[in-house]
Structure formats: C-alpha cells, structure tokens
C-alpha cells in the first residue's frame, strides 16, 4: 500500500513539474503585418486598382446619367417603340454598371488575398521560428478576437518576431 501511495505521489509530482514546463506565447499578427514595408507596397497596389475601378465606375455612371437626361428630354416626342427601346437600353446600362461593380469587388478581394498571402506567410514563418527558439508549445494570435484572457505567464513574442522580421 505504501508503494502505491509513494508511486501516486511521484506521478503527481512528475505531472506538476512537466506542466510547469509548458510555455505559451501570444502575438498580434495583424499588427505585425501592418508594420511591414511589404504591406505598404500591397496597400499601394490595392489603392491603384481601387482608384482605376472607381474612375471607370464614375465614367459609366456619368454616361448613364447623360443618357437618362437625354431620354427624359425627348420622351414626350418619341414614338412608343423608340421609348421602349431607350428604356431597355438604360436598364441594360444600369445592369452593366452593377455587374462591373460586383465583379470589381470580387476581383479586388482576390487580388488582396493574392498580395497579402506572401506577407502573411512571412509573418507566420517568423512566429514559427521565434516559437521554436523560445520552446513554446502554443502561440495564440490576439488579432483573431477569440482569446478572452491570457495570463502574464504567456510570453508576448511580438518584440522577438519584430526583430526577426527586421522591424527593430
């Protein structure tokens, strides 16, 4: 019986010692990404695309407004068949503008993903390297919003990752 009790105490002690060796870390990956020069380039490229899309959209809307104004001015004198054709033409222009807007939004999201993925990969690699160097078993990303609490025993690896990324 004594052996069983001694063995159980030894196992509990071993478990508590090994539990104390567990190291956790935390970092805000979005904050790290925002500070990278690579991200500035990405944002510049995305702004150029957005500006170009907005200019074309504005031009299309102005053209539609011009055609609508012409239509309203001449609607009283147009034969019914021409009136119906012009209304259909204006509806098609409006549909074309909506389609362009929707496609531009999808393409913008795809381009954003395409351009930010290498930056995200770079940050992830730096986090992985720092975590391995520090002997951490988990690193929690505070930018996700799902972590409600982290202890002071959790290591903030942001300074180490910033250094690894060359931001310091």
Backbone as a chain_set.jsonl record, in Angstrom:
{"seq": "XXXXXXXXXXXXXXXXXXXXXXXXXXXXXXXXXXXXXXXXXXXXXXXXXXXXXXXXXXXXXXXXXXXXXXXXXXXXXXXXXXXXXXXXXXXXXXXXXXXXXXXXXXXXXXXXXXXXXXXXXXXXXXXXXXXXXXXXXXXXXXXXXXXXXXXXXXXXXXXXXXXXXXXX", "coords": {"N": [[0.82, -1.195, 0.0], [1.941, 1.211, 0.801], [3.822, 1.535, -1.209], [2.179, 2.013, -3.428], [0.992, 4.443, -2.732], [3.279, 6.072, -2.578], [4.145, 5.846, -5.209], [1.972, 7.05, -6.544], [2.135, 9.678, -5.543], [4.615, 10.373, -6.564], [4.032, 10.282, -9.286], [2.121, 12.34, -9.501], [3.703, 14.498, -8.739], [5.562, 14.454, -10.825], [3.881, 15.019, -12.978], [3.04, 17.614, -12.29], [5.452, 18.977, -12.397], [6.137, 18.655, -15.103], [4.004, 20.015, -16.21], [4.564, 22.578, -15.471], [6.586, 23.189, -17.166], [5.438, 23.797, -19.55], [5.154, 26.137, -22.056], [3.67, 29.07, -23.179], [2.801, 31.399, -25.741], [1.973, 34.659, -27.066], [0.765, 36.846, -29.63], [0.058, 39.61, -31.808], [-0.783, 39.182, -34.877], [-1.853, 40.683, -36.987], [-1.179, 43.286, -36.36], [1.577, 43.122, -36.58], [1.805, 42.566, -39.334], [0.778, 44.929, -40.4], [2.791, 46.719, -39.89], [4.867, 46.063, -41.541], [7.054, 46.867, -44.263], [6.489, 45.602, -46.668], [3.756, 45.381, -46.631], [2.935, 47.967, -47.006], [3.528, 48.319, -49.687], [1.736, 46.494, -50.795], [-0.704, 47.667, -50.029], [-0.51, 50.039, -51.489], [-0.613, 49.061, -54.134], [-3.167, 47.951, -54.118], [-4.702, 50.236, -53.69], [-4.221, 51.601, -56.091], [-5.523, 49.923, -57.929], [-8.124, 50.106, -56.935], [-8.616, 52.831, -57.313], [-8.504, 52.989, -60.109], [-10.681, 51.32, -60.763], [-12.753, 52.794, -59.563], [-12.658, 55.159, -61.08], [-13.435, 54.234, -63.62], [-15.974, 53.276, -62.992], [-17.243, 55.649, -62.203], [-17.169, 57.028, -64.631], [-18.833, 55.374, -66.16], [-21.244, 55.688, -64.768], [-21.709, 58.423, -65.125], [-22.08, 58.475, -67.863], [-24.437, 56.968, -68.029], [-26.168, 58.685, -66.623], [-26.142, 60.873, -68.335], [-27.326, 59.78, -70.626], [-29.798, 59.135, -69.545], [-30.768, 61.661, -68.967], [-31.014, 62.739, -71.557], [-32.94, 61.007, -72.501], [-35.142, 61.643, -70.861], [-35.613, 64.264, -71.707], [-36.403, 63.96, -74.357], [-38.5, 62.186, -74.255], [-41.221, 62.817, -74.481], [-41.636, 63.275, -77.17], [-40.959, 60.983, -78.485], [-41.677, 58.062, -80.404], [-43.638, 55.237, -79.302], [-42.338, 52.747, -79.647], [-39.62, 53.46, -79.872], [-39.303, 54.671, -77.42], [-39.66, 52.485, -75.66], [-37.465, 50.956, -76.443], [-35.315, 52.656, -75.709], [-35.704, 52.779, -72.943], [-35.18, 50.149, -72.268], [-32.532, 50.027, -73.062], [-31.344, 51.824, -71.222], [-31.823, 50.396, -68.863], [-30.23, 48.18, -69.354], [-27.732, 49.392, -69.362], [-27.611, 50.194, -66.694], [-27.664, 47.677, -65.459], [-25.279, 46.684, -66.437], [-23.452, 48.368, -65.172], [-23.879, 47.64, -62.496], [-23.086, 44.968, -62.619], [-20.38, 45.271, -63.309], [-19.486, 46.577, -60.982], [-19.905, 44.605, -58.996], [-18.253, 42.514, -59.96], [-15.81, 43.817, -59.882], [-15.509, 44.143, -57.139], [-15.238, 41.474, -56.275], [-12.925, 40.735, -57.687], [-11.155, 42.507, -56.505], [-11.064, 41.575, -53.878], [-9.925, 39.063, -54.343], [-7.454, 39.825, -55.393], [-6.416, 41.18, -53.21], [-6.147, 39.069, -51.396], [-4.294, 37.531, -52.805], [-2.071, 39.259, -52.869], [-1.561, 39.738, -50.157], [-1.033, 37.267, -49.056], [1.737, 36.319, -49.302], [2.927, 38.076, -47.451], [1.611, 37.417, -45.105], [2.533, 34.794, -44.896], [5.232, 35.268, -44.453], [5.208, 36.54, -41.942], [4.066, 34.47, -40.44], [6.072, 32.53, -40.671], [8.163, 33.784, -39.279], [7.008, 33.918, -36.734], [6.755, 31.182, -36.196], [9.474, 30.455, -36.125], [10.447, 31.99, -33.949], [8.846, 30.936, -31.902], [9.758, 28.281, -31.843], [12.435, 28.735, -31.136], [12.083, 29.783, -28.583], [10.957, 27.704, -27.26], [8.205, 27.319, -27.103], [4.965, 25.865, -26.773], [2.505, 26.542, -27.742], [1.284, 29.308, -29.599], [-0.717, 32.016, -29.329], [-2.874, 33.931, -31.34], [-3.655, 37.163, -30.959], [-5.062, 38.866, -32.557], [-7.254, 37.67, -33.659], [-9.457, 37.813, -32.02], [-10.773, 35.855, -30.564], [-9.614, 35.024, -28.212], [-10.092, 35.443, -24.915], [-8.746, 35.887, -22.588], [-5.436, 36.121, -21.419], [-2.719, 34.927, -19.629], [-0.209, 36.411, -17.484], [1.853, 34.731, -17.553], [2.032, 33.864, -20.095], [4.046, 34.364, -22.857], [4.782, 37.361, -24.447], [5.553, 37.498, -27.644], [5.917, 39.388, -29.547], [7.992, 41.479, -29.664], [10.238, 39.882, -30.244], [9.527, 38.662, -32.648], [9.201, 40.925, -34.238], [11.855, 41.737, -34.352], [12.947, 39.54, -35.698], [11.707, 39.888, -38.135], [12.964, 42.115, -38.96], [12.114, 44.618, -38.133], [13.033, 46.155, -36.114]], "CA": [[0.0, 0.0, 0.0], [2.854, 2.354, 0.849], [4.42, 1.672, -2.541], [1.16, 2.6, -4.296], [0.863, 5.851, -2.364], [4.525, 6.728, -2.989], [4.122, 5.889, -6.672], [0.987, 8.055, -6.948], [2.702, 10.986, -5.213], [5.688, 10.613, -7.532], [3.4, 10.579, -10.583], [1.525, 13.672, -9.4], [4.821, 15.447, -8.743], [6.112, 14.479, -12.18], [2.927, 15.726, -13.826], [3.055, 19.046, -11.985], [6.721, 19.521, -12.897], [6.062, 18.754, -16.566], [3.026, 21.048, -16.537], [5.215, 23.863, -15.28], [7.484, 23.41, -18.294], [4.666, 24.202, -20.715], [5.297, 27.57, -22.304], [2.73, 29.602, -24.15], [3.105, 32.744, -26.205], [0.902, 35.363, -27.766], [1.205, 37.903, -30.532], [-0.993, 40.152, -32.667], [-0.2, 39.049, -36.218], [-2.33, 41.77, -37.843], [-0.371, 44.452, -36.021], [2.89, 42.892, -37.188], [1.679, 42.718, -40.786], [0.542, 46.337, -40.726], [4.037, 47.467, -39.744], [5.866, 45.625, -42.526], [7.126, 47.65, -45.502], [5.839, 44.831, -47.729], [2.321, 45.66, -46.576], [2.747, 49.286, -47.613], [3.511, 48.089, -51.134], [0.46, 45.831, -51.09], [-1.77, 48.665, -49.911], [-0.358, 50.939, -52.63], [-1.118, 48.38, -55.327], [-4.622, 47.831, -53.991], [-5.267, 51.575, -53.882], [-4.178, 51.884, -57.533], [-6.595, 49.147, -58.559], [-9.395, 50.688, -56.487], [-8.756, 54.121, -57.995], [-8.825, 52.698, -61.505], [-12.064, 50.822, -60.794], [-13.65, 53.906, -59.24], [-12.695, 56.076, -62.221], [-14.255, 53.623, -64.666], [-17.348, 53.25, -62.49], [-17.738, 57.029, -62.284], [-17.384, 57.317, -66.053], [-20.017, 54.626, -66.581], [-22.411, 56.312, -64.147], [-21.934, 59.701, -65.799], [-22.646, 58.159, -69.181], [-25.821, 56.577, -67.789], [-26.914, 59.886, -66.258], [-26.296, 61.661, -69.556], [-28.32, 59.116, -71.474], [-31.092, 59.261, -68.866], [-31.216, 63.05, -69.146], [-31.456, 62.843, -72.949], [-34.18, 60.249, -72.595], [-36.208, 62.423, -70.226], [-35.898, 65.453, -72.51], [-37.07, 63.615, -75.612], [-39.506, 61.14, -74.047], [-42.549, 63.261, -74.922], [-41.739, 63.295, -78.638], [-40.533, 59.695, -79.043], [-42.706, 57.038, -80.629], [-43.687, 54.223, -78.247], [-41.329, 51.7, -79.891], [-38.315, 54.041, -79.532], [-39.348, 54.881, -75.976], [-39.44, 51.177, -75.032], [-36.077, 50.577, -76.737], [-34.428, 53.502, -74.897], [-35.846, 52.347, -71.552], [-34.451, 48.873, -72.165], [-31.114, 50.372, -73.184], [-30.947, 52.396, -69.935], [-31.813, 49.299, -67.893], [-29.051, 47.367, -69.647], [-26.573, 50.156, -68.897], [-27.623, 50.099, -65.231], [-27.272, 46.298, -65.132], [-23.859, 46.572, -66.749], [-22.731, 49.061, -64.098], [-23.973, 46.79, -61.307], [-22.258, 43.789, -62.851], [-18.993, 45.711, -63.198], [-19.212, 46.851, -59.568], [-19.811, 43.324, -58.286], [-17.054, 41.807, -60.415], [-14.652, 44.56, -59.384], [-15.375, 43.828, -55.716], [-14.716, 40.104, -56.182], [-11.538, 40.769, -58.15], [-10.386, 43.235, -55.51], [-10.85, 40.649, -52.762], [-8.981, 38.044, -54.797], [-6.145, 40.468, -55.512], [-5.964, 41.444, -51.844], [-5.693, 37.776, -50.867], [-3.087, 37.154, -53.544], [-0.952, 40.118, -52.489], [-1.258, 39.67, -48.72], [-0.623, 35.911, -48.649], [3.174, 36.23, -49.028], [3.225, 38.828, -46.236], [1.134, 36.572, -44.013], [3.454, 33.663, -44.805], [6.473, 35.786, -43.862], [4.937, 36.74, -40.513], [3.873, 33.129, -39.859], [7.385, 31.881, -40.583], [8.892, 34.422, -38.183], [6.38, 33.465, -35.486], [7.147, 29.78, -36.011], [10.887, 30.41, -35.742], [10.577, 32.507, -32.584], [8.221, 29.959, -31.001], [10.677, 27.147, -31.72], [13.606, 29.2, -30.377], [11.687, 30.028, -27.197], [10.433, 26.466, -26.691], [6.775, 27.468, -26.833], [4.155, 24.79, -27.355], [1.408, 27.202, -28.44], [1.289, 30.767, -29.717], [-2.08, 32.471, -29.6], [-2.944, 35.167, -32.111], [-4.611, 38.051, -30.299], [-5.818, 39.642, -33.541], [-8.452, 36.938, -34.043], [-10.559, 38.216, -31.185], [-11.396, 34.742, -29.859], [-8.953, 34.811, -26.927], [-10.675, 36.384, -23.972], [-7.829, 36.114, -21.485], [-4.128, 35.463, -21.443], [-2.018, 35.11, -18.361], [1.112, 37.052, -17.539], [2.816, 33.661, -17.797], [2.131, 33.727, -21.539], [5.101, 35.243, -23.339], [4.496, 38.225, -25.596], [6.692, 37.304, -28.542], [5.92, 40.439, -30.562], [9.31, 42.091, -29.864], [11.152, 38.923, -30.868], [9.1, 38.481, -34.043], [9.549, 42.185, -34.92], [13.309, 41.674, -34.594], [13.158, 38.51, -36.73], [11.225, 40.466, -39.394], [13.784, 43.289, -39.291], [11.372, 45.852, -37.854], [13.655, 46.873, -34.995]], "C": [[0.859, 1.253, 0.0], [3.468, 2.601, -0.524], [3.444, 2.354, -3.494], [1.018, 4.092, -4.006], [2.1, 6.622, -2.806], [4.558, 6.868, -4.507], [3.152, 6.947, -7.167], [1.511, 9.466, -6.668], [3.792, 11.336, -6.212], [5.109, 10.969, -8.901], [2.785, 11.979, -10.579], [2.613, 14.74, -9.437], [5.412, 15.574, -10.145], [5.19, 15.237, -13.12], [2.952, 17.226, -13.553], [4.344, 19.69, -12.458], [6.662, 19.672, -14.403], [5.057, 19.814, -16.985], [3.636, 22.434, -16.388], [6.144, 24.193, -16.441], [6.757, 23.867, -19.549], [4.762, 25.711, -20.87], [4.372, 27.982, -23.433], [3.165, 31.005, -24.545], [1.887, 33.361, -26.867], [1.498, 36.505, -28.577], [-0.002, 38.392, -31.321], [-0.43, 40.171, -34.091], [-0.629, 40.181, -37.152], [-1.515, 43.041, -37.6], [1.022, 44.325, -36.633], [2.839, 43.119, -38.7], [1.553, 44.185, -41.174], [1.821, 47.156, -40.675], [5.109, 47.079, -40.754], [5.87, 46.524, -43.761], [6.454, 46.929, -46.678], [4.349, 45.152, -47.792], [2.018, 47.032, -47.158], [2.677, 49.162, -49.134], [2.183, 47.471, -51.562], [-0.67, 46.849, -51.07], [-1.704, 49.665, -51.067], [-0.916, 50.335, -53.904], [-2.646, 48.273, -55.287], [-5.311, 49.18, -54.19], [-5.281, 51.962, -55.359], [-5.318, 51.173, -58.256], [-7.948, 49.755, -58.206], [-9.654, 52.019, -57.185], [-9.163, 53.925, -59.448], [-10.272, 52.219, -61.643], [-13.063, 51.95, -60.535], [-13.769, 54.89, -60.397], [-13.584, 55.521, -63.332], [-15.722, 53.587, -64.25], [-17.986, 54.632, -62.572], [-18.057, 57.401, -63.725], [-18.649, 56.618, -66.556], [-21.299, 55.266, -66.021], [-22.731, 57.656, -64.796], [-22.556, 59.486, -67.176], [-24.12, 57.768, -69.039], [-26.675, 57.802, -67.461], [-27.148, 60.777, -67.479], [-27.356, 61.077, -70.47], [-29.719, 59.232, -70.862], [-31.65, 60.669, -69.037], [-31.727, 63.264, -70.568], [-32.815, 62.158, -73.126], [-35.355, 61.061, -72.035], [-36.594, 63.633, -71.07], [-36.7, 65.101, -73.76], [-38.192, 62.615, -75.469], [-40.883, 61.535, -74.579], [-42.731, 63.153, -76.434], [-41.389, 61.951, -79.276], [-41.739, 58.793, -79.292], [-42.585, 55.946, -79.547], [-42.603, 53.164, -78.423], [-39.923, 52.205, -79.531], [-38.218, 54.235, -78.023], [-39.038, 53.57, -75.235], [-37.993, 50.726, -75.235], [-35.104, 51.36, -75.849], [-34.503, 53.111, -73.415], [-35.061, 51.048, -71.32], [-32.942, 49.122, -72.216], [-30.577, 50.952, -71.858], [-30.88, 51.317, -68.851], [-30.586, 48.407, -68.087], [-27.774, 48.077, -69.18], [-26.463, 50.061, -67.377], [-27.175, 48.705, -64.785], [-25.781, 46.088, -65.378], [-23.004, 47.227, -65.663], [-22.735, 48.206, -62.833], [-23.087, 45.555, -61.435], [-20.777, 44.15, -62.724], [-18.613, 45.922, -61.736], [-19.018, 45.546, -58.793], [-18.547, 42.556, -58.672], [-15.785, 42.493, -59.906], [-14.422, 44.268, -57.903], [-14.765, 42.445, -55.519], [-13.244, 40.079, -56.582], [-10.64, 41.475, -57.146], [-10.076, 42.34, -54.314], [-9.828, 39.574, -53.125], [-7.567, 38.616, -54.873], [-5.574, 40.753, -54.12], [-5.425, 40.151, -51.219], [-4.368, 37.37, -51.503], [-1.872, 37.964, -53.083], [-0.582, 40.007, -51.012], [-0.763, 38.293, -48.282], [0.883, 35.799, -48.415], [3.59, 36.976, -47.752], [2.792, 38.017, -45.02], [2.064, 35.382, -43.805], [4.764, 34.082, -44.136], [6.313, 35.969, -42.353], [4.793, 35.389, -39.82], [5.208, 32.425, -39.68], [8.187, 32.469, -39.426], [8.324, 33.999, -36.828], [6.79, 32.028, -35.185], [8.594, 29.679, -35.521], [11.091, 30.885, -34.306], [9.995, 31.513, -31.586], [9.139, 28.763, -30.78], [11.897, 27.54, -30.881], [13.295, 29.361, -28.894], [11.121, 28.781, -26.51], [8.957, 26.548, -26.331], [6.014, 26.307, -27.453], [2.953, 25.339, -28.107], [1.69, 28.694, -28.498], [-0.116, 31.165, -30.126], [-2.031, 33.812, -30.327], [-4.04, 36.043, -31.517], [-5.452, 38.838, -31.292], [-7.116, 38.959, -33.944], [-9.67, 37.284, -33.217], [-11.185, 37.1, -30.38], [-10.78, 34.513, -28.471], [-9.428, 35.884, -25.956], [-9.726, 36.729, -22.828], [-6.498, 35.47, -21.814], [-3.366, 35.883, -20.195], [-0.714, 35.867, -18.58], [2.194, 36.005, -17.734], [2.966, 33.376, -19.284], [3.12, 34.777, -22.032], [4.625, 36.048, -24.539], [5.702, 38.162, -26.514], [6.782, 38.385, -29.625], [7.294, 41.085, -30.735], [10.297, 41.165, -30.567], [10.815, 38.715, -32.348], [9.422, 39.74, -34.845], [11.023, 42.185, -35.281], [13.61, 40.692, -35.731], [12.743, 39.046, -38.106], [12.031, 41.702, -39.817], [13.075, 44.605, -39.048], [11.98, 46.638, -36.707], [15.1, 47.157, -35.304]], "O": [[0.565, 2.226, -0.693], [3.614, 3.747, -0.947], [3.856, 3.196, -4.293], [0.933, 4.905, -4.926], [1.978, 7.717, -3.353], [4.961, 7.909, -5.026], [3.464, 7.674, -8.111], [1.337, 10.358, -7.498], [3.879, 12.48, -6.659], [5.626, 11.847, -9.592], [2.918, 12.718, -11.554], [2.457, 15.769, -10.095], [5.725, 16.676, -10.594], [5.652, 16.007, -13.962], [2.891, 18.025, -14.487], [4.33, 20.846, -12.882], [7.086, 20.696, -14.939], [5.24, 20.452, -18.022], [3.26, 23.361, -17.105], [6.453, 25.362, -16.672], [7.397, 24.284, -20.515], [4.487, 26.464, -19.936], [4.3, 27.342, -24.482], [3.819, 31.706, -23.772], [0.911, 32.682, -27.184], [2.56, 37.045, -28.266], [-0.978, 37.66, -31.482], [0.314, 41.082, -34.457], [0.145, 40.596, -38.015], [-1.204, 43.777, -38.537], [1.578, 45.299, -37.141], [3.71, 43.774, -39.273], [2.148, 44.63, -42.155], [1.926, 48.181, -41.349], [6.16, 47.717, -40.808], [4.807, 46.903, -44.253], [5.914, 47.573, -47.576], [3.756, 45.191, -48.871], [0.954, 47.236, -47.743], [1.865, 49.821, -49.784], [1.587, 47.874, -52.56], [-1.495, 46.89, -51.983], [-2.743, 50.093, -51.57], [-1.61, 51.008, -54.666], [-3.322, 48.478, -56.295], [-6.383, 49.25, -54.791], [-6.236, 52.579, -55.832], [-5.994, 51.765, -59.097], [-8.814, 49.902, -59.068], [-10.779, 52.301, -57.599], [-10.053, 54.608, -59.954], [-10.997, 52.662, -62.535], [-14.09, 52.047, -61.207], [-14.855, 55.401, -60.669], [-14.388, 56.249, -63.914], [-16.608, 53.841, -65.065], [-19.144, 54.762, -62.969], [-19.087, 58.014, -64.005], [-19.439, 57.209, -67.292], [-22.308, 55.367, -66.719], [-23.9, 57.987, -64.994], [-23.447, 60.227, -67.593], [-24.954, 58.19, -69.84], [-27.787, 57.935, -67.971], [-28.221, 61.361, -67.636], [-28.185, 61.803, -71.021], [-30.703, 59.406, -71.58], [-32.852, 60.851, -69.229], [-32.762, 63.901, -70.764], [-33.707, 62.666, -73.807], [-36.416, 61.152, -72.652], [-37.77, 63.991, -71.142], [-37.578, 65.859, -74.172], [-38.789, 62.223, -76.472], [-41.626, 60.687, -75.071], [-43.846, 62.961, -76.919], [-41.512, 61.8, -80.492], [-42.688, 58.762, -78.508], [-41.519, 55.776, -78.956], [-42.009, 52.727, -77.437], [-39.128, 51.465, -78.952], [-37.171, 53.99, -77.424], [-38.245, 53.558, -74.293], [-37.369, 50.184, -74.323], [-34.168, 50.78, -75.298], [-33.489, 53.111, -72.718], [-34.377, 50.886, -70.309], [-32.177, 48.49, -71.488], [-29.477, 50.603, -71.43], [-29.975, 51.331, -68.017], [-29.981, 47.941, -67.122], [-26.854, 47.441, -68.667], [-25.374, 49.872, -66.834], [-26.396, 48.572, -63.84], [-25.108, 45.395, -64.614], [-21.959, 46.699, -65.284], [-21.704, 48.067, -62.173], [-22.423, 45.15, -60.48], [-20.009, 43.416, -62.102], [-17.544, 45.495, -61.301], [-18.067, 45.412, -58.024], [-17.856, 42.014, -57.81], [-14.811, 41.831, -59.545], [-13.279, 44.159, -57.459], [-13.875, 42.268, -54.687], [-12.417, 39.475, -55.898], [-9.488, 41.082, -56.959], [-8.957, 42.346, -53.8], [-8.973, 39.218, -52.314], [-6.603, 37.968, -54.466], [-4.377, 40.582, -53.891], [-4.367, 40.154, -50.589], [-3.446, 36.923, -50.822], [-0.78, 37.42, -52.926], [0.585, 40.164, -50.654], [-0.132, 38.175, -47.232], [1.284, 35.225, -47.402], [4.509, 36.545, -47.055], [3.516, 37.938, -44.028], [2.35, 35.005, -42.669], [5.331, 33.329, -43.344], [7.194, 35.59, -41.581], [5.337, 35.185, -38.735], [5.447, 31.794, -38.65], [8.822, 31.73, -38.675], [9.076, 33.751, -35.886], [7.131, 31.699, -34.049], [8.896, 28.907, -34.611], [11.821, 30.258, -33.538], [10.589, 31.272, -30.535], [9.281, 28.287, -29.654], [12.34, 26.777, -30.022], [14.149, 29.103, -28.045], [10.839, 28.806, -25.312], [8.51, 25.923, -25.37], [6.371, 25.822, -28.527], [2.434, 24.683, -29.009], [2.258, 29.27, -27.57], [-0.635, 30.705, -31.143], [-1.255, 34.701, -29.978], [-5.219, 35.693, -31.571], [-6.463, 39.424, -30.906], [-7.996, 39.603, -34.515], [-10.8, 37.074, -33.659], [-12.068, 37.372, -29.567], [-11.4, 33.853, -27.637], [-9.194, 37.076, -26.157], [-9.892, 37.758, -22.173], [-6.446, 34.398, -22.418], [-3.382, 37.043, -19.783], [-0.193, 35.95, -19.693], [3.334, 36.346, -18.048], [3.921, 32.718, -19.695], [3.031, 35.946, -21.657], [4.128, 35.493, -25.519], [6.758, 38.71, -26.198], [7.628, 38.303, -30.516], [7.737, 41.232, -31.874], [11.098, 41.611, -31.389], [11.707, 38.607, -33.189], [9.861, 39.652, -35.991], [11.399, 42.585, -36.382], [14.423, 40.975, -36.61], [13.351, 38.701, -39.119], [11.809, 42.262, -40.89], [13.395, 45.608, -39.687], [11.47, 47.705, -36.364], [15.8, 47.755, -34.487]]}, "num_chains": 1, "name": "protein.A"}
